[in-house]
Amino acid sequence: MKQSAPTHALLRDLRYAAGLLLAVGALAWGLWGSWHPPGRAAVKRAAGREEVVFWHFWGGRHREVVEQIVHGFNSSQNRYFVRSIAMPGANLDLKFFLSVTGGSPPDLLNHDDPVVADWAHRGIIQPIDELIDAPAYETLRQWLFPAARELGSYQGRLYALCNGLDIRALYYDETLLADYGLRPPRSIAELDALATTIAPPKANRPLRRYGYLPDPRRIWAWGIVFGGRFYDASQRRVTADDEPIVRALEWMASYSRRYGAREVAAFRKGDQALAGSSFPLLEGRYAAIMDGQWRVPEIATARQAARRRGQPMPNIGVTALPCPPGGRENAGWVNGNFFVIPRRARNPQGAWAFARYWAGFGGFEQQAARHCAAGGWIPASQHVVDQPEFQDFLRRYPHFATFVRLASSENQVPTPAVPGAMYFYTQMVRAAEDAMYRERSPRQVLREAADRVRQRLDELQEKTPHGS
């Protein structure tokens, strides 16, 4: 039976209210489950200090590192006391929004999704230039790597302090390449030659190993490598369908034409079926693959395990993403972790004191080097990289140095800092999937995706004036 408009509206509102109640209940449950009453020693240390409530997403081994950093800060001074609350998993954004709406946000939040522009546009996080004086602010901007500065900015103004970068590069099986008389690829032509030599397109199906296969998510990296920019901040214009990005997607889609879209998609699903977070390169599925610096310790662990078992282990190398003629060297897509301070924070100065202690700004570079070495994180500043403790870490993990070098490049570009950045990100990935797996025209899918993003950005600008 068709419902009347008032009845439909009432049911919609009831569903919204029910969903909100469930969300509030989930938040309360999550906070209760994440919070542990401090012991007597902690209460004694906190007495007489200004409390800083700190939310973060870290879990597993990294949660222990975070607690060590918190303890180090609390022990280093007697004015502030940080109380950390771990919220790993989904719904961190929802929990944060509910806390802001309810007037009781944390003093500090550590995040890793492209939300800075959204939150700055809505006026719910504080710009850093309201927390420190002008000379210190300018020093901070110069202190940060370009990518770290861009990650924390909206319309040229810093709203977030980056404390760690994530960089992608090309890992390769050096032993396998040597067997085929190949060298690590430095150009797109060499990468294509590697792929077809190790996995000839006319070989029997299904293939058990590919030389290389592009990943649809990496349109963000290859678009930059091919010389494109997804957004022109100076003109506030979406440029995701410009020629360099079209060429990048045409190249990515050429692998599906070469091997068959269905076969490529099925093989990619096989990567996802690997046990745990196993590195496909170590499983022998590729000769070369794009991935991040977090694989470096995994490779070292695998090498130690192979040595204990008396088994051979291939030599693994890593290099910057190869580029085509006219493209960008040392280029790619970057993201990372950052701190934001809500406008309604009760202790913004205490939050800033802890954030800069963790990141290393303002004389804390040595401590930050220790933090990054413990967590396996890329520092947000060369000043931290240069510290002896981090240099020791690089000597223990030489592959990590490639990612650190790339982190300083101006060609490492994050998701555009616009409201709706996550929507922007997913639309580009969807366009790449359409071109690679559904064999649609790269130019057409990028044009359609860019139009959707333009429409969405226009809607957000109209609905949410900056600073509201």
C-alpha positions in Angstrom: 0.0 0.0 0.0 1.4 3.4 -1.0 2.1 5.7 1.9 1.0 9.4 2.0 3.7 12.0 1.9 3.2 13.0 5.6 3.3 9.3 6.6 6.5 8.8 4.6 8.1 11.8 6.1 7.2 10.7 9.6 8.6 7.2 9.1 11.8 8.8 7.6 12.2 11.0 10.7 11.6 8.0 13.0 14.2 6.0 11.2 16.6 8.9 11.5 15.9 9.3 15.2 16.3 5.6 15.7 19.6 5.6 13.8 20.8 8.5 15.9 20.0 6.8 19.1 21.8 3.7 18.0 24.8 5.8 17.0 24.8 7.5 20.4 24.5 4.1 22.1 27.4 2.8 20.0 29.5 5.9 21.0 28.8 5.4 24.6 29.6 1.7 24.4 32.7 2.4 22.4 33.9 5.0 24.9 33.2 2.7 27.9 34.9 -0.3 26.2 38.0 1.8 25.2 38.4 3.6 28.6 40.2 2.0 31.4 40.2 3.6 34.9 43.6 4.9 35.7 45.6 3.2 38.4 46.6 5.0 41.6 49.9 6.0 40.2 48.3 7.6 37.1 45.8 9.5 39.3 48.6 10.8 41.5 50.6 12.0 38.5 47.5 13.7 37.0 46.7 15.6 40.3 47.1 19.3 39.8 47.6 19.1 36.1 45.4 20.2 33.1 44.0 17.1 31.5 44.2 16.6 27.7 41.7 14.0 26.4 43.2 12.4 23.3 41.4 10.1 20.9 43.2 8.0 18.3 42.6 5.0 16.0 45.7 3.0 16.7 45.4 -0.7 17.7 47.6 -3.8 18.0 51.3 -3.2 18.4 51.0 0.4 17.5 48.7 1.1 20.4 51.6 0.1 22.7 53.8 2.6 20.9 51.2 5.3 21.4 51.0 4.6 25.1 54.8 4.9 25.3 54.6 8.3 23.6 51.9 9.4 26.0 53.9 8.3 29.0 57.0 10.1 27.7 55.1 13.3 27.3 53.4 13.0 30.7 56.8 12.4 32.3 58.5 15.2 30.5 56.6 18.1 32.1 54.2 18.8 35.0 51.6 21.1 33.5 49.5 18.7 31.3 48.4 15.1 31.6 47.3 13.3 28.5 44.6 10.7 28.8 44.5 8.6 25.6 41.4 6.7 24.4 41.9 4.2 21.6 39.1 3.9 19.1 40.3 1.5 16.4 37.9 0.3 13.7 35.0 2.0 12.0 32.9 5.0 13.0 35.6 7.2 14.4 34.2 10.1 12.3 30.7 9.5 13.6 31.9 9.4 17.2 33.8 12.6 16.7 30.8 14.4 15.2 28.6 13.3 18.0 31.0 14.5 20.6 31.3 17.9 18.8 27.5 18.1 18.5 27.1 17.2 22.2 29.5 19.9 23.2 32.1 17.5 24.7 34.7 16.7 22.1 38.2 15.4 22.9 40.9 18.0 23.1 42.9 16.2 20.4 42.2 13.7 17.7 44.7 11.7 15.6 43.3 10.6 12.2 44.4 9.3 8.8 41.5 9.9 6.4 41.2 13.0 4.1 38.8 14.9 6.4 40.8 18.1 7.2 39.1 20.2 4.4 35.6 18.9 5.4 36.1 19.7 9.0 37.8 23.0 8.4 35.0 24.1 6.0 32.4 23.3 8.6 34.4 25.3 11.2 34.7 22.5 13.7 38.5 22.4 14.0 40.9 25.1 15.0 43.4 26.6 12.5 46.9 26.3 13.9 47.6 30.0 13.4 45.1 30.7 16.2 47.2 28.5 18.6 50.7 29.9 18.0 52.2 33.3 17.1 53.0 34.3 13.6 56.8 33.6 13.7 56.3 30.1 15.1 53.5 29.5 12.5 55.8 30.4 9.6 58.6 28.3 11.1 56.2 25.3 11.2 55.3 25.7 7.6 58.9 25.7 6.6 59.7 22.8 9.0 57.2 20.4 7.4 57.8 18.4 4.3 55.7 19.8 1.4 53.4 16.8 1.5 52.9 17.0 5.2 52.1 20.7 4.9 49.6 20.0 2.1 48.0 17.2 4.1 47.2 19.6 6.9 46.0 22.6 4.9 42.7 23.9 3.6 42.7 27.0 1.3 46.4 27.6 2.2 45.8 27.6 6.0 47.1 24.9 8.3 44.4 23.1 10.3 46.2 19.9 11.1 49.7 18.9 12.2 51.0 15.8 10.3 53.0 13.4 12.5 53.7 10.7 9.9 53.5 10.1 6.1 52.6 7.1 4.0 54.4 6.8 0.7 54.1 4.3 -2.1 57.0 3.0 -4.2 57.7 0.0 -6.5 58.9 -3.2 -4.8 60.5 -5.8 -7.1 61.9 -9.3 -6.8 65.5 -8.6 -7.7 66.3 -12.4 -7.9 63.5 -13.0 -10.4 64.4 -10.1 -12.5 68.0 -11.2 -12.7 66.9 -14.7 -13.9 65.2 -13.0 -16.8 68.0 -10.6 -17.6 65.9 -7.6 -16.5 66.8 -4.6 -14.4 64.6 -2.6 -12.0 62.3 -0.5 -14.2 63.1 3.3 -14.4 60.5 4.1 -17.0 56.9 3.0 -18.0 58.3 1.3 -21.1 60.7 -0.8 -18.9 57.9 -1.7 -16.5 55.7 -2.8 -19.5 58.7 -4.9 -20.8 59.1 -6.5 -17.3 55.4 -7.4 -17.2 55.2 -9.0 -20.7 58.5 -10.8 -20.3 57.6 -12.5 -17.1 53.9 -13.0 -18.0 53.6 -13.3 -21.8 50.1 -12.2 -22.8 49.5 -15.3 -24.9 50.6 -17.7 -22.2 48.3 -20.5 -20.9 45.6 -19.4 -18.5 45.2 -18.9 -15.7 48.5 -17.3 -14.9 50.0 -18.0 -11.4 52.2 -15.0 -11.5 52.2 -11.6 -13.2 55.1 -9.3 -13.8 53.0 -6.3 -12.8 49.3 -5.4 -12.7 48.0 -1.9 -12.0 45.6 -1.5 -9.1 42.5 0.7 -9.7 43.1 2.5 -6.3 46.5 3.6 -7.6 45.0 5.9 -10.3 45.7 8.6 -7.7 49.5 7.8 -7.8 49.8 7.1 -11.6 47.8 10.2 -12.4 50.4 12.3 -10.7 53.3 10.3 -12.2 52.0 10.9 -15.7 52.0 14.6 -15.0 48.5 15.3 -13.9 46.8 17.1 -11.0 43.3 16.1 -9.9 42.5 19.5 -8.6 43.7 23.1 -9.4 43.7 24.8 -6.0 44.5 28.2 -7.4 41.4 28.2 -9.5 39.4 25.8 -7.3 38.7 23.6 -10.3 38.5 19.8 -10.7 41.0 18.6 -13.2 40.6 14.9 -12.8 39.7 14.4 -16.5 42.7 16.3 -17.9 44.9 14.7 -20.5 47.7 13.4 -18.3 45.3 11.5 -16.1 43.4 10.2 -19.1 46.8 8.9 -20.4 47.5 7.3 -17.0 44.2 5.4 -17.0 44.6 4.4 -20.6 47.9 2.8 -19.7 46.4 1.1 -16.6 43.6 -0.3 -18.7 46.0 -1.6 -21.3 46.9 -4.4 -18.9 43.3 -5.6 -18.8 43.2 -5.5 -22.6 46.5 -7.4 -22.7 45.5 -10.2 -20.3 41.7 -10.0 -20.2 39.6 -7.9 -17.9 38.0 -10.9 -16.2 41.3 -12.7 -15.6 42.9 -9.5 -14.1 40.0 -8.9 -11.8 40.0 -12.5 -10.6 43.7 -12.4 -9.9 43.3 -9.2 -8.0 40.6 -10.9 -5.8 43.1 -13.6 -5.1 45.4 -11.0 -3.5 42.6 -10.1 -1.1 42.2 -13.8 -0.2 45.7 -14.1 1.1 46.0 -15.0 4.8 46.2 -12.0 7.0 47.9 -9.1 5.4 50.5 -11.2 3.5 52.6 -9.3 1.0 51.7 -10.6 -2.5 55.3 -10.1 -3.7 56.6 -12.5 -1.0 53.9 -15.0 -2.0 55.4 -15.1 -5.5 52.3 -13.6 -7.2 54.2 -10.7 -8.9 57.7 -9.7 -9.9 56.9 -6.0 -9.1 54.1 -4.3 -7.1 53.3 -0.9 -5.7 53.1 -0.7 -1.9 54.0 1.3 1.1 56.8 1.6 3.6 55.0 -0.6 6.1 56.1 -3.7 4.1 59.8 -3.1 4.9 59.7 -4.7 8.4 57.6 -7.5 7.0 60.2 -8.3 4.4 62.9 -8.2 7.1 60.8 -10.6 9.3 60.3 -13.0 6.3 64.1 -12.9 5.7 64.9 -13.8 9.3 62.3 -16.6 9.2 63.7 -18.0 6.0 67.2 -17.9 7.5 66.1 -19.9 10.6 64.5 -22.5 8.4 67.5 -22.7 6.1 65.5 -21.7 3.1 66.4 -19.3 0.3 64.8 -15.9 0.3 64.7 -13.7 -2.9 66.4 -10.4 -2.8 63.7 -7.6 -2.7 64.4 -4.1 -4.0 62.4 -0.9 -4.0 62.5 2.1 -6.2 60.5 5.2 -7.1 57.6 4.8 -9.4 58.8 4.8 -13.0 57.4 7.6 -15.1 56.7 8.1 -18.9 58.4 10.8 -21.0 57.1 14.2 -19.8 56.0 12.7 -16.5 57.1 13.5 -12.9 60.0 11.8 -11.2 59.8 10.8 -7.5 56.1 11.2 -7.8 53.0 9.6 -6.4 50.1 9.8 -4.0 50.7 10.4 -0.3 48.6 10.2 2.8 49.4 10.1 6.5 48.4 10.7 10.1 47.7 14.1 11.6 46.4 15.8 14.7 43.4 18.1 14.8 42.0 20.2 17.7 38.2 20.8 17.9 37.0 24.4 18.2 35.2 23.4 21.4 38.2 21.7 23.0 38.6 22.5 26.7 42.3 22.4 26.6 43.6 23.4 23.1 47.0 24.6 24.4 47.6 21.3 26.1 46.5 19.5 23.0 48.9 21.5 20.9 51.8 20.8 23.4 51.3 17.1 23.0 50.8 17.2 19.2 54.0 19.0 18.6 55.9 16.8 21.1 54.8 13.7 19.1 55.5 15.3 15.7 58.8 16.8 16.9 58.2 20.5 16.2 59.7 23.1 18.4 62.8 21.3 19.8 61.3 17.8 20.1 62.9 16.3 17.0 65.0 13.8 19.0 61.9 12.5 20.7 60.0 12.3 17.5 62.8 10.4 15.9 62.4 7.8 18.6 58.7 7.7 18.1 59.0 7.2 14.3 61.6 4.5 14.7 59.4 2.6 17.3 56.3 2.9 15.1 57.9 2.4 11.7 56.6 5.8 10.6 58.0 8.3 8.1 58.6 11.7 9.9 56.8 14.8 8.7 60.1 16.8 8.6 63.6 16.5 7.5 64.7 17.8 10.9 63.4 14.6 12.5 64.9 12.4 9.7 68.3 13.8 10.4 68.3 12.8 14.1 70.8 10.0 15.0 68.2 7.6 16.3 66.2 7.7 13.1 69.4 7.4 11.0 70.2 4.3 13.0 66.7 3.0 12.1 67.4 3.6 8.4 70.7 1.7 8.6 68.8 -1.3 10.1 66.1 -1.0 7.4 67.8 0.4 4.3 64.7 -0.1 2.0 63.0 2.4 4.3 65.4 5.1 3.2 63.8 5.1 -0.3 60.4 6.1 1.1 61.9 8.7 3.3 63.7 10.3 0.3 60.5 10.3 -1.6 58.7 11.9 1.3 60.6 15.1 0.7 59.6 15.4 -2.9 57.2 18.1 -4.0 55.7 15.5 -6.4 54.2 13.5 -3.6 50.6 14.7 -3.7 47.7 13.9 -1.3 44.0 13.7 -2.1 42.8 17.2 -2.9 42.0 19.3 0.2 38.4 20.0 -0.6 35.1 19.4 1.2 34.0 15.9 0.0 37.5 14.7 -0.4 36.6 11.1 0.4 33.8 11.2 -2.2 36.4 12.6 -4.7 38.7 9.7 -3.9 36.1 7.0 -4.3 34.8 8.4 -7.6 38.3 8.3 -9.1 38.8 4.7 -8.0 35.3 3.8 -9.3 36.3 5.3 -12.7 39.5 3.3 -12.8 37.5 0.1 -12.0 35.1 0.9 -14.8 37.9 1.3 -17.3 40.0 -1.7 -16.2 37.4 -4.3 -15.3 34.3 -3.2 -17.4 36.4 -2.1 -20.4 34.8 1.3 -20.6 36.5 4.3 -22.2 39.0 5.8 -19.8 38.3 9.3 -21.1 34.5 8.9 -20.7 34.6 7.4 -17.2 37.0 10.2 -16.0 34.7 12.8 -17.5 31.7 11.4 -15.8 33.5 11.0 -12.5 34.9 14.6 -12.7 31.4 15.9 -13.4 30.0 14.1 -10.4 32.7 15.5 -8.2 32.1 19.0 -9.5 28.4 18.7 -8.7 29.1 17.4 -5.2 31.6 20.2 -4.4 29.1 22.8 -5.6 26.4 21.3 -3.4 28.7 21.3 -0.4 29.8 24.9 -0.9 26.2 26.0 -1.0 25.0 24.0 2.0 27.9 24.6 4.3 29.5 28.0 4.2 33.1 28.1 5.5 33.3 28.8 9.2 29.6 28.0 9.9 
